Amino acid sequence: YAQHGLGEEALKLFQQMQWKCVRPDKVTFLSVLNACILLGSLERGQQIHTHIIENGLESDVFVGSTLVDMYAKCGSIQHAQQVFNKMPKRNVVSWTAMITGYTRYGYAEEALKLFWQMCKDNVKPDEVTFVSILKACACLAVLEKGKEIHAH
């Protein structure tokens, strides 16, 4: 359901799984987090986060990255940052979700700092990362930094 834009239906199905004591797996959590993003539902996302912790999946890089993305897109950059900081392992998706979140909410300097930390940690930025960080540079009106990133 979530893959087809039917967030409410995806969350209803998740609730039915809970009633029937069906244990959700990583893929289930990724889907219901994306349903929360579709609906812009921070409250439901926080509830799902609790279930993720209860099921011991918070340290999974894919689940963690999707949590960062959900919190950032649902307007809680502080929660996104907390999840990001707790992640034992990060990939380009987790870094980009956090950078994009910072950029979206006007924290361009933080986005830029995080980008350079990402590079320092030898994580290769992708196209989405570059779009987000160049937007941050535009917000800061730092043409030279933008040129430096473009050359990266």
OpenMM code with the backbone's topology and positions (N, CA, C; nanometers):
from openmm import Vec3, app, unit

residues = "TYR ALA GLN HIS GLY LEU GLY GLU GLU ALA LEU LYS LEU PHE GLN GLN MET GLN TRP LYS CYS VAL ARG PRO ASP LYS VAL THR PHE LEU SER VAL LEU ASN ALA CYS ILE LEU LEU GLY SER LEU GLU ARG GLY GLN GLN ILE HIS THR HIS ILE ILE GLU ASN GLY LEU GLU SER ASP VAL PHE VAL GLY SER THR LEU VAL ASP MET TYR ALA LYS CYS GLY SER ILE GLN HIS ALA GLN GLN VAL PHE ASN LYS MET PRO LYS ARG ASN VAL VAL SER TRP THR ALA MET ILE THR GLY TYR THR ARG TYR GLY TYR ALA GLU GLU ALA LEU LYS LEU PHE TRP GLN MET CYS LYS ASP ASN VAL LYS PRO ASP GLU VAL THR PHE VAL SER ILE LEU LYS ALA CYS ALA CYS LEU ALA VAL LEU GLU LYS GLY LYS GLU ILE HIS ALA HIS".split()
positions = [
    Vec3(0.0814, -0.1204, 0.0000),
    Vec3(0.0000, 0.0000, 0.0000),
    Vec3(0.0859, 0.1271, 0.0000),
    Vec3(0.1863, 0.1300, 0.0871),
    Vec3(0.2682, 0.2509, 0.0999),
    Vec3(0.3397, 0.2845, -0.0307),
    Vec3(0.3831, 0.1825, -0.1038),
    Vec3(0.4529, 0.2053, -0.2298),
    Vec3(0.3626, 0.2680, -0.3355),
    Vec3(0.2332, 0.2558, -0.3162),
    Vec3(0.1374, 0.3099, -0.4129),
    Vec3(0.0652, 0.4330, -0.3601),
    Vec3(0.1229, 0.4956, -0.2569),
    Vec3(0.0670, 0.6193, -0.2050),
    Vec3(-0.0517, 0.6017, -0.1128),
    Vec3(-0.0761, 0.4813, -0.0676),
    Vec3(-0.1905, 0.4532, 0.0190),
    Vec3(-0.1431, 0.4374, 0.1638),
    Vec3(-0.0962, 0.5471, 0.2198),
    Vec3(-0.0379, 0.5454, 0.3534),
    Vec3(-0.1331, 0.5014, 0.4623),
    Vec3(-0.2545, 0.5518, 0.4586),
    Vec3(-0.3529, 0.5166, 0.5619),
    Vec3(-0.3817, 0.3666, 0.5613),
    Vec3(-0.3962, 0.3098, 0.4426),
    Vec3(-0.4224, 0.1661, 0.4316),
    Vec3(-0.3045, 0.0841, 0.4827),
    Vec3(-0.1827, 0.1304, 0.4545),
    Vec3(-0.0638, 0.0611, 0.5033),
    Vec3(-0.0602, 0.0594, 0.6560),
    Vec3(-0.0942, 0.1714, 0.7165),
    Vec3(-0.0943, 0.1786, 0.8631),
    Vec3(-0.2063, 0.0951, 0.9241),
    Vec3(-0.3205, 0.0882, 0.8568),
    Vec3(-0.4306, 0.0024, 0.9047),
    Vec3(-0.3890, -0.1443, 0.9013),
    Vec3(-0.3209, -0.1838, 0.7945),
    Vec3(-0.2737, -0.3210, 0.7837),
    Vec3(-0.1699, -0.3517, 0.8915),
    Vec3(-0.0837, -0.2559, 0.9201),
    Vec3(0.0140, -0.2731, 1.0274),
    Vec3(-0.0568, -0.2938, 1.1611),
    Vec3(-0.1616, -0.2166, 1.1851),
    Vec3(-0.2397, -0.2305, 1.3082),
    Vec3(-0.3041, -0.3685, 1.3164),
    Vec3(-0.3550, -0.4186, 1.2048),
    Vec3(-0.4134, -0.5527, 1.2028),
    Vec3(-0.3079, -0.6586, 1.2339),
    Vec3(-0.1868, -0.6395, 1.1834),
    Vec3(-0.0774, -0.7315, 1.2145),
    Vec3(-0.0531, -0.7359, 1.3652),
    Vec3(-0.0566, -0.6185, 1.4275),
    Vec3(-0.0344, -0.6122, 1.5720),
    Vec3(-0.1449, -0.6856, 1.6473),
    Vec3(-0.2689, -0.6650, 1.6069),
    Vec3(-0.3813, -0.7317, 1.6729),
    Vec3(-0.3707, -0.8833, 1.6627),
    Vec3(-0.3147, -0.9306, 1.5509),
    Vec3(-0.3018, -1.0746, 1.5289),
    Vec3(-0.1671, -1.1278, 1.5770),
    Vec3(-0.0909, -1.0438, 1.6476),
    Vec3(0.0387, -1.0814, 1.7045),
    Vec3(0.1382, -1.1298, 1.5990),
    Vec3(0.1322, -1.0694, 1.4804),
    Vec3(0.2294, -1.0983, 1.3757),
    Vec3(0.3464, -1.0029, 1.3959),
    Vec3(0.4650, -1.0597, 1.4128),
    Vec3(0.5828, -0.9773, 1.4396),
    Vec3(0.6315, -0.9112, 1.3102),
    Vec3(0.6387, -0.7788, 1.3088),
    Vec3(0.6857, -0.7094, 1.1885),
    Vec3(0.8358, -0.7282, 1.1686),
    Vec3(0.8767, -0.7302, 1.0433),
    Vec3(1.0194, -0.7382, 1.0123),
    Vec3(1.0681, -0.6034, 0.9598),
    Vec3(1.1934, -0.6015, 0.9205),
    Vec3(1.2561, -0.4779, 0.8731),
    Vec3(1.1789, -0.4171, 0.7558),
    Vec3(1.1390, -0.4988, 0.6608),
    Vec3(1.0679, -0.4499, 0.5425),
    Vec3(0.9336, -0.3886, 0.5813),
    Vec3(0.8663, -0.4500, 0.6757),
    Vec3(0.7388, -0.3958, 0.7239),
    Vec3(0.7598, -0.2570, 0.7819),
    Vec3(0.8627, -0.2419, 0.8650),
    Vec3(0.8892, -0.1118, 0.9272),
    Vec3(0.9264, -0.0063, 0.8234),
    Vec3(1.0047, -0.0448, 0.7231),
    Vec3(1.0387, 0.0501, 0.6178),
    Vec3(0.9123, 0.0992, 0.5467),
    Vec3(0.8204, 0.0081, 0.5217),
    Vec3(0.6954, 0.0438, 0.4537),
    Vec3(0.6083, 0.1354, 0.5386),
    Vec3(0.5931, 0.1027, 0.6670),
    Vec3(0.5043, 0.1856, 0.7496),
    Vec3(0.5681, 0.3212, 0.7810),
    Vec3(0.6997, 0.3278, 0.7879),
    Vec3(0.7648, 0.4591, 0.8031),
    Vec3(0.7409, 0.5445, 0.6791),
    Vec3(0.7482, 0.4821, 0.5622),
    Vec3(0.7188, 0.5558, 0.4391),
    Vec3(0.5733, 0.5990, 0.4333),
    Vec3(0.4840, 0.5198, 0.4905),
    Vec3(0.3429, 0.5600, 0.4993),
    Vec3(0.3301, 0.6842, 0.5875),
    Vec3(0.4042, 0.6882, 0.6955),
    Vec3(0.4032, 0.8065, 0.7835),
    Vec3(0.4550, 0.9297, 0.7097),
    Vec3(0.5575, 0.9108, 0.6273),
    Vec3(0.6097, 1.0216, 0.5472),
    Vec3(0.5022, 1.0711, 0.4510),
    Vec3(0.4354, 0.9768, 0.3838),
    Vec3(0.3289, 1.0138, 0.2899),
    Vec3(0.2207, 1.0973, 0.3571),
    Vec3(0.1865, 1.0592, 0.4794),
    Vec3(0.0793, 1.1259, 0.5531),
    Vec3(0.1277, 1.2466, 0.6328),
    Vec3(0.2594, 1.2620, 0.6410),
    Vec3(0.3148, 1.3704, 0.7225),
    Vec3(0.2806, 1.3534, 0.8692),
    Vec3(0.2732, 1.2271, 0.9134),
    Vec3(0.2270, 1.1972, 1.0487),
    Vec3(0.3431, 1.1681, 1.1437),
    Vec3(0.3884, 1.2738, 1.2106),
    Vec3(0.4959, 1.2594, 1.3082),
    Vec3(0.4535, 1.1694, 1.4239),
    Vec3(0.3330, 1.1883, 1.4733),
    Vec3(0.2856, 1.1092, 1.5876),
    Vec3(0.2868, 0.9602, 1.5572),
    Vec3(0.2358, 0.9225, 1.4424),
    Vec3(0.2368, 0.7806, 1.4054),
    Vec3(0.3794, 0.7318, 1.3836),
    Vec3(0.4622, 0.8162, 1.3253),
    Vec3(0.6021, 0.7791, 1.3069),
    Vec3(0.6720, 0.7523, 1.4390),
    Vec3(0.6414, 0.8332, 1.5394),
    Vec3(0.6991, 0.8114, 1.6726),
    Vec3(0.6499, 0.6802, 1.7328),
    Vec3(0.5234, 0.6472, 1.7085),
    Vec3(0.4701, 0.5193, 1.7565),
    Vec3(0.5417, 0.4023, 1.6892),
    Vec3(0.5630, 0.4146, 1.5590),
    Vec3(0.6342, 0.3100, 1.4850),
    Vec3(0.7776, 0.2986, 1.5379),
    Vec3(0.8400, 0.4120, 1.5664),
    Vec3(0.9766, 0.4125, 1.6207),
    Vec3(0.9811, 0.3304, 1.7501),
    Vec3(0.8819, 0.3463, 1.8344),
    Vec3(0.8755, 0.2684, 1.9589),
    Vec3(0.8725, 0.1187, 1.9285),
    Vec3(0.7942, 0.0787, 1.8303),
    Vec3(0.7870, -0.0630, 1.7913),
    Vec3(0.9205, -0.1113, 1.7343),
    Vec3(0.9885, -0.0239, 1.6618),
    Vec3(1.1194, -0.0596, 1.6063),
    Vec3(1.2178, -0.0879, 1.7192),
    Vec3(1.2165, -0.0036, 1.8211),
    Vec3(1.3042, -0.0240, 1.9370),
    Vec3(1.2689, -0.1550, 2.0062),
    Vec3(1.1394, -0.1765, 2.0266),
    Vec3(1.0931, -0.3004, 2.0928),
    Vec3(1.1358, -0.4252, 2.0159),
    Vec3(1.1472, -0.4140, 1.8846),
    Vec3(1.1847, -0.5281, 1.8009),
    Vec3(1.3344, -0.5341, 1.7724),
    Vec3(1.4119, -0.4439, 1.8341),
    Vec3(1.5571, -0.4484, 1.8225),
    Vec3(1.6128, -0.4146, 1.6853),
    Vec3(1.5407, -0.3317, 1.6104),
    Vec3(1.5851, -0.3000, 1.4746),
    Vec3(1.6358, -0.1572, 1.4571),
    Vec3(1.6464, -0.0819, 1.5646),
    Vec3(1.6867, 0.0580, 1.5541),
    Vec3(1.8292, 0.0733, 1.4996),
    Vec3(1.9161, -0.0236, 1.5253),
    Vec3(2.0546, -0.0117, 1.4804),
    Vec3(2.0745, -0.0553, 1.3353),
    Vec3(1.9697, -0.1075, 1.2708),
    Vec3(1.9794, -0.1445, 1.1300),
    Vec3(1.9962, -0.0181, 1.0461),
    Vec3(2.0939, -0.0165, 0.9565),
    Vec3(2.1257, 0.1044, 0.8803),
    Vec3(2.0086, 0.1485, 0.7921),
    Vec3(1.9333, 0.0559, 0.7371),
    Vec3(1.8212, 0.0915, 0.6509),
    Vec3(1.7042, 0.1462, 0.7319),
    Vec3(1.6757, 0.0825, 0.8427),
    Vec3(1.5690, 0.1306, 0.9308),
    Vec3(1.6079, 0.2664, 0.9890),
    Vec3(1.7316, 0.2778, 1.0356),
    Vec3(1.7787, 0.4049, 1.0914),
    Vec3(1.7726, 0.5178, 0.9900),
    Vec3(1.8136, 0.4901, 0.8677),
    Vec3(1.8101, 0.5919, 0.7622),
    Vec3(1.6676, 0.6364, 0.7330),
    Vec3(1.5759, 0.5415, 0.7323),
    Vec3(1.4359, 0.5745, 0.7057),
    Vec3(1.3750, 0.6505, 0.8229),
    Vec3(1.4174, 0.6179, 0.9445),
    Vec3(1.3729, 0.6956, 1.0607),
    Vec3(1.4208, 0.8406, 1.0507),
    Vec3(1.5468, 0.8593, 1.0140),
    Vec3(1.6003, 0.9953, 0.9975),
    Vec3(1.5174, 1.0695, 0.8931),
    Vec3(1.4926, 1.0044, 0.7820),
    Vec3(1.4145, 1.0648, 0.6732),
    Vec3(1.2733, 1.0991, 0.7191),
    Vec3(1.2095, 1.0063, 0.7902),
    Vec3(1.0728, 1.0290, 0.8384),
    Vec3(1.0679, 1.1482, 0.9328),
    Vec3(1.1575, 1.1505, 1.0304),
    Vec3(1.1561, 1.2616, 1.1260),
    Vec3(1.1830, 1.3951, 1.0554),
    Vec3(1.2798, 1.3959, 0.9651),
    Vec3(1.3107, 1.5202, 0.8942),
    Vec3(1.1939, 1.5664, 0.8093),
    Vec3(1.1324, 1.4750, 0.7351),
    Vec3(1.0218, 1.5131, 0.6470),
    Vec3(0.8939, 1.5456, 0.7227),
    Vec3(0.8809, 1.4932, 0.8433),
    Vec3(0.7617, 1.5217, 0.9243),
    Vec3(0.7830, 1.6407, 1.0178),
    Vec3(0.8965, 1.7078, 1.0055),
    Vec3(0.9171, 1.8333, 1.0752),
    Vec3(0.9886, 1.8292, 1.2082),
    Vec3(1.0467, 1.7144, 1.2442),
    Vec3(1.1193, 1.7078, 1.3712),
    Vec3(1.2679, 1.6846, 1.3456),
    Vec3(1.3361, 1.7915, 1.3109),
    Vec3(1.4784, 1.7818, 1.2796),
    Vec3(1.5581, 1.7383, 1.4033),
    Vec3(1.5089, 1.7729, 1.5223),
    Vec3(1.5776, 1.7324, 1.6453),
    Vec3(1.5748, 1.5798, 1.6622),
    Vec3(1.4591, 1.5184, 1.6376),
    Vec3(1.4508, 1.3723, 1.6464),
    Vec3(1.5347, 1.3065, 1.5374),
    Vec3(1.5319, 1.3655, 1.4179),
    Vec3(1.6142, 1.3121, 1.3087),
    Vec3(1.7607, 1.3114, 1.3501),
    Vec3(1.8048, 1.4217, 1.4088),
    Vec3(1.9440, 1.4325, 1.4519),
    Vec3(1.9759, 1.3313, 1.5619),
    Vec3(1.8846, 1.3117, 1.6554),
    Vec3(1.9074, 1.2144, 1.7625),
    Vec3(1.9242, 1.0738, 1.7061),
    Vec3(1.8365, 1.0353, 1.6135),
    Vec3(1.8467, 0.9028, 1.5528),
    Vec3(1.9775, 0.8913, 1.4749),
    Vec3(2.0081, 0.9938, 1.3959),
    Vec3(2.1306, 0.9949, 1.3165),
    Vec3(2.2533, 0.9778, 1.4060),
    Vec3(2.2578, 1.0529, 1.5154),
    Vec3(2.3729, 1.0473, 1.6059),
    Vec3(2.3886, 0.9120, 1.6729),
    Vec3(2.2780, 0.8393, 1.6924),
    Vec3(2.2835, 0.7082, 1.7576),
    Vec3(2.3158, 0.5944, 1.6619),
    Vec3(2.3099, 0.6218, 1.5317),
    Vec3(2.3316, 0.5134, 1.4350),
    Vec3(2.4751, 0.4622, 1.4428),
    Vec3(2.4920, 0.3312, 1.4660),
    Vec3(2.6276, 0.2761, 1.4727),
    Vec3(2.6968, 0.2738, 1.3365),
    Vec3(2.6167, 0.2656, 1.2302),
    Vec3(2.6697, 0.2644, 1.0949),
    Vec3(2.5772, 0.3518, 1.0095),
    Vec3(2.6385, 0.4313, 0.9216),
    Vec3(2.5608, 0.5196, 0.8345),
    Vec3(2.5997, 0.4932, 0.6900),
    Vec3(2.5026, 0.5121, 0.6008),
    Vec3(2.5318, 0.5027, 0.4579),
    Vec3(2.4970, 0.6361, 0.3922),
    Vec3(2.5116, 0.6433, 0.2617),
    Vec3(2.4854, 0.7688, 0.1910),
    Vec3(2.3410, 0.8142, 0.2109),
    Vec3(2.2492, 0.7206, 0.2263),
    Vec3(2.1081, 0.7553, 0.2460),
    Vec3(2.0876, 0.8255, 0.3803),
    Vec3(2.1485, 0.7742, 0.4854),
    Vec3(2.1322, 0.8372, 0.6171),
    Vec3(2.1952, 0.9763, 0.6193),
    Vec3(2.3155, 0.9886, 0.5638),
    Vec3(2.3812, 1.1201, 0.5581),
    Vec3(2.2968, 1.2181, 0.4773),
    Vec3(2.2490, 1.1743, 0.3620),
    Vec3(2.1721, 1.2625, 0.2742),
    Vec3(2.0388, 1.3019, 0.3360),
    Vec3(1.9733, 1.2085, 0.4037),
    Vec3(1.8468, 1.2412, 0.4701),
    Vec3(1.8668, 1.3514, 0.5732),
    Vec3(1.9757, 1.3434, 0.6472),
    Vec3(2.0027, 1.4437, 0.7503),
    Vec3(2.0411, 1.5776, 0.6865),
    Vec3(2.1253, 1.5732, 0.5849),
    Vec3(2.1653, 1.6956, 0.5147),
    Vec3(2.0436, 1.7624, 0.4516),
    Vec3(1.9589, 1.6838, 0.3881),
    Vec3(1.8381, 1.7370, 0.3241),
    Vec3(1.7437, 1.7973, 0.4276),
    Vec3(1.7305, 1.7303, 0.5408),
    Vec3(1.6472, 1.7834, 0.6485),
    Vec3(1.6973, 1.9169, 0.6987),
    Vec3(1.8269, 1.9251, 0.7220),
    Vec3(1.8854, 2.0521, 0.7652),
    Vec3(1.8586, 2.1619, 0.6620),
    Vec3(1.8820, 2.1300, 0.5360),
    Vec3(1.8618, 2.2288, 0.4299),
    Vec3(1.7163, 2.2733, 0.4225),
    Vec3(1.6245, 2.1782, 0.4289),
    Vec3(1.4808, 2.2070, 0.4173),
    Vec3(1.4338, 2.3034, 0.5267),
    Vec3(1.4890, 2.2902, 0.6457),
    Vec3(1.4419, 2.3720, 0.7580),
    Vec3(1.5316, 2.4913, 0.7885),
    Vec3(1.6184, 2.5258, 0.6939),
    Vec3(1.6959, 2.6485, 0.7066),
    Vec3(1.8240, 2.6375, 0.7875),
    Vec3(1.8694, 2.5167, 0.8136),
    Vec3(1.9946, 2.4969, 0.8866),
    Vec3(2.1069, 2.4673, 0.7874),
    Vec3(2.1294, 2.5626, 0.6980),
    Vec3(2.2252, 2.5422, 0.5894),
    Vec3(2.3676, 2.5220, 0.6403),
    Vec3(2.4062, 2.5945, 0.7434),
    Vec3(2.5418, 2.5784, 0.7970),
    Vec3(2.5626, 2.4382, 0.8523),
    Vec3(2.4621, 2.3859, 0.9228),
    Vec3(2.4717, 2.2500, 0.9759),
    Vec3(2.4799, 2.1479, 0.8623),
    Vec3(2.4020, 2.1739, 0.7559),
    Vec3(2.4054, 2.0850, 0.6394),
    Vec3(2.5457, 2.0820, 0.5792),
    Vec3(2.6060, 2.1978, 0.5673),
    Vec3(2.7404, 2.2071, 0.5101),
    Vec3(2.8433, 2.1366, 0.5986),
    Vec3(2.8353, 2.1580, 0.7292),
    Vec3(2.9266, 2.0900, 0.8222),
    Vec3(2.9123, 1.9386, 0.8118),
    Vec3(2.7867, 1.8936, 0.8030),
    Vec3(2.7614, 1.7498, 0.7950),
    Vec3(2.8134, 1.6923, 0.6628),
    Vec3(2.7990, 1.7696, 0.5554),
    Vec3(2.8514, 1.7256, 0.4264),
    Vec3(3.0023, 1.7026, 0.4347),
    Vec3(3.0739, 1.7977, 0.4938),
    Vec3(3.2189, 1.7824, 0.5035),
    Vec3(3.2565, 1.6665, 0.5953),
    Vec3(3.1772, 1.6424, 0.6995),
    Vec3(3.2024, 1.5273, 0.7861),
    Vec3(3.1786, 1.3969, 0.7097),
    Vec3(3.0755, 1.3967, 0.6277),
    Vec3(3.0459, 1.2809, 0.5438),
    Vec3(3.1656, 1.2484, 0.4539),
    Vec3(3.2190, 1.3511, 0.3898),
    Vec3(3.3355, 1.3326, 0.3021),
    Vec3(3.4563, 1.2843, 0.3819),
    Vec3(3.4750, 1.3423, 0.4996),
    Vec3(3.5863, 1.3036, 0.5869),
    Vec3(3.5753, 1.1569, 0.6280),
    Vec3(3.4503, 1.1099, 0.6452),
    Vec3(3.4258, 0.9703, 0.6829),
    Vec3(3.4251, 0.8758, 0.5626),
    Vec3(3.4679, 0.9285, 0.4477),
    Vec3(3.4798, 0.8484, 0.3254),
    Vec3(3.3483, 0.7898, 0.2753),
    Vec3(3.2410, 0.8641, 0.2931),
    Vec3(3.1127, 0.8252, 0.2354),
    Vec3(3.0942, 0.9095, 0.1105),
    Vec3(3.0778, 0.8435, -0.0025),
    Vec3(3.0695, 0.9140, -0.1308),
    Vec3(2.9289, 0.9720, -0.1507),
    Vec3(2.9196, 1.1033, -0.1684),
    Vec3(2.7894, 1.1658, -0.1918),
    Vec3(2.7304, 1.1207, -0.3252),
    Vec3(2.5969, 1.1152, -0.3313),
    Vec3(2.5313, 1.0850, -0.4575),
    Vec3(2.4653, 1.2113, -0.5126),
    Vec3(2.3892, 1.1972, -0.6190),
    Vec3(2.3272, 1.3120, -0.6839),
    Vec3(2.2326, 1.3863, -0.5900),
    Vec3(2.1585, 1.3124, -0.5114),
    Vec3(2.0628, 1.3739, -0.4181),
    Vec3(2.1379, 1.4556, -0.3130),
    Vec3(2.2486, 1.4016, -0.2657),
    Vec3(2.3307, 1.4739, -0.1683),
    Vec3(2.3774, 1.6067, -0.2270),
    Vec3(2.4270, 1.6016, -0.3505),
    Vec3(2.4779, 1.7234, -0.4140),
    Vec3(2.3687, 1.8280, -0.4336),
    Vec3(2.2501, 1.7846, -0.4740),
    Vec3(2.1389, 1.8794, -0.4907),
    Vec3(2.1090, 1.9488, -0.3582),
    Vec3(2.1018, 1.8710, -0.2510),
    Vec3(2.0708, 1.9281, -0.1193),
    Vec3(2.1785, 2.0231, -0.0711),
    Vec3(2.3035, 1.9825, -0.0871),
    Vec3(2.4106, 2.0660, -0.0338),
    Vec3(2.4298, 2.1913, -0.1174),
    Vec3(2.4047, 2.1835, -0.2468),
    Vec3(2.4131, 2.3042, -0.3296),
    Vec3(2.3005, 2.4013, -0.2953),
    Vec3(2.1832, 2.3485, -0.2578),
    Vec3(2.0755, 2.4357, -0.2094),
    Vec3(2.1179, 2.5057, -0.0799),
    Vec3(2.1859, 2.4306, 0.0061),
    Vec3(2.2347, 2.4908, 0.1312),
    Vec3(2.3338, 2.6029, 0.1010),
    Vec3(2.4221, 2.5792, 0.0054),
    Vec3(2.5184, 2.6835, -0.0334),
    Vec3(2.4460, 2.8058, -0.0876),
    Vec3(2.3417, 2.7835, -0.1657),
    Vec3(2.2644, 2.8950, -0.2204),
    Vec3(2.1989, 2.9741, -0.1081),
    Vec3(2.1488, 2.9037, -0.0076),
    Vec3(2.0870, 2.9716, 0.1074),
    Vec3(2.1879, 3.0578, 0.1819),
    Vec3(2.3105, 3.0102, 0.1880),
    Vec3(2.4157, 3.0837, 0.2587),
    Vec3(2.4854, 3.1846, 0.1691),
    Vec3(2.4535, 3.1793, 0.0408),
    Vec3(2.5175, 3.2663, -0.0584),
    Vec3(2.6699, 3.2507, -0.0536),
    Vec3(2.7145, 3.1268, -0.0506),
    Vec3(2.8581, 3.0990, -0.0477),
    Vec3(2.8992, 3.0352, -0.1808),
    Vec3(2.9169, 3.1184, -0.2775),
    Vec3(2.9508, 3.0747, -0.4122),
    Vec3(3.0782, 2.9913, -0.4143),
    Vec3(3.1787, 3.0327, -0.3406),
    Vec3(3.3065, 2.9601, -0.3422),
    Vec3(3.2909, 2.8183, -0.2880),
    Vec3(3.2126, 2.8015, -0.1814),
    Vec3(3.1883, 2.6670, -0.1266),
    Vec3(3.1146, 2.5818, -0.2291),
    Vec3(3.0169, 2.6414, -0.2967),
    Vec3(2.9437, 2.5699, -0.4007),
    Vec3(3.0347, 2.5217, -0.5108),
    Vec3(3.1274, 2.6070, -0.5530),
    Vec3(3.2252, 2.5678, -0.6562),
    Vec3(3.3153, 2.4548, -0.6062),
    Vec3(3.3546, 2.4630, -0.4797),
    Vec3(3.4413, 2.3605, -0.4204),
    Vec3(3.3685, 2.2272, -0.4157),
    Vec3(3.2415, 2.2296, -0.3786),
    Vec3(3.1618, 2.1064, -0.3727),
    Vec3(3.1400, 2.0524, -0.5130),
    Vec3(3.1116, 2.1407, -0.6077),
    Vec3(3.0911, 2.0980, -0.7453),
    Vec3(3.2145, 2.0271, -0.8003),
    Vec3(3.3315, 2.0715, -0.7599),
    Vec3(3.4561, 2.0099, -0.8050),
    Vec3(3.4800, 1.8750, -0.7389),
    Vec3(3.4101, 1.8481, -0.6286),
    Vec3(3.4273, 1.7235, -0.5533),
    Vec3(3.3807, 1.6109, -0.6358),
] * unit.nanometer
topology = app.Topology()
chain = topology.addChain("A")
for resn in residues:
    res = topology.addResidue(resn, chain)
    for name in ("N", "CA", "C"):
        topology.addAtom(name, app.Element.getBySymbol(name[0]), res)
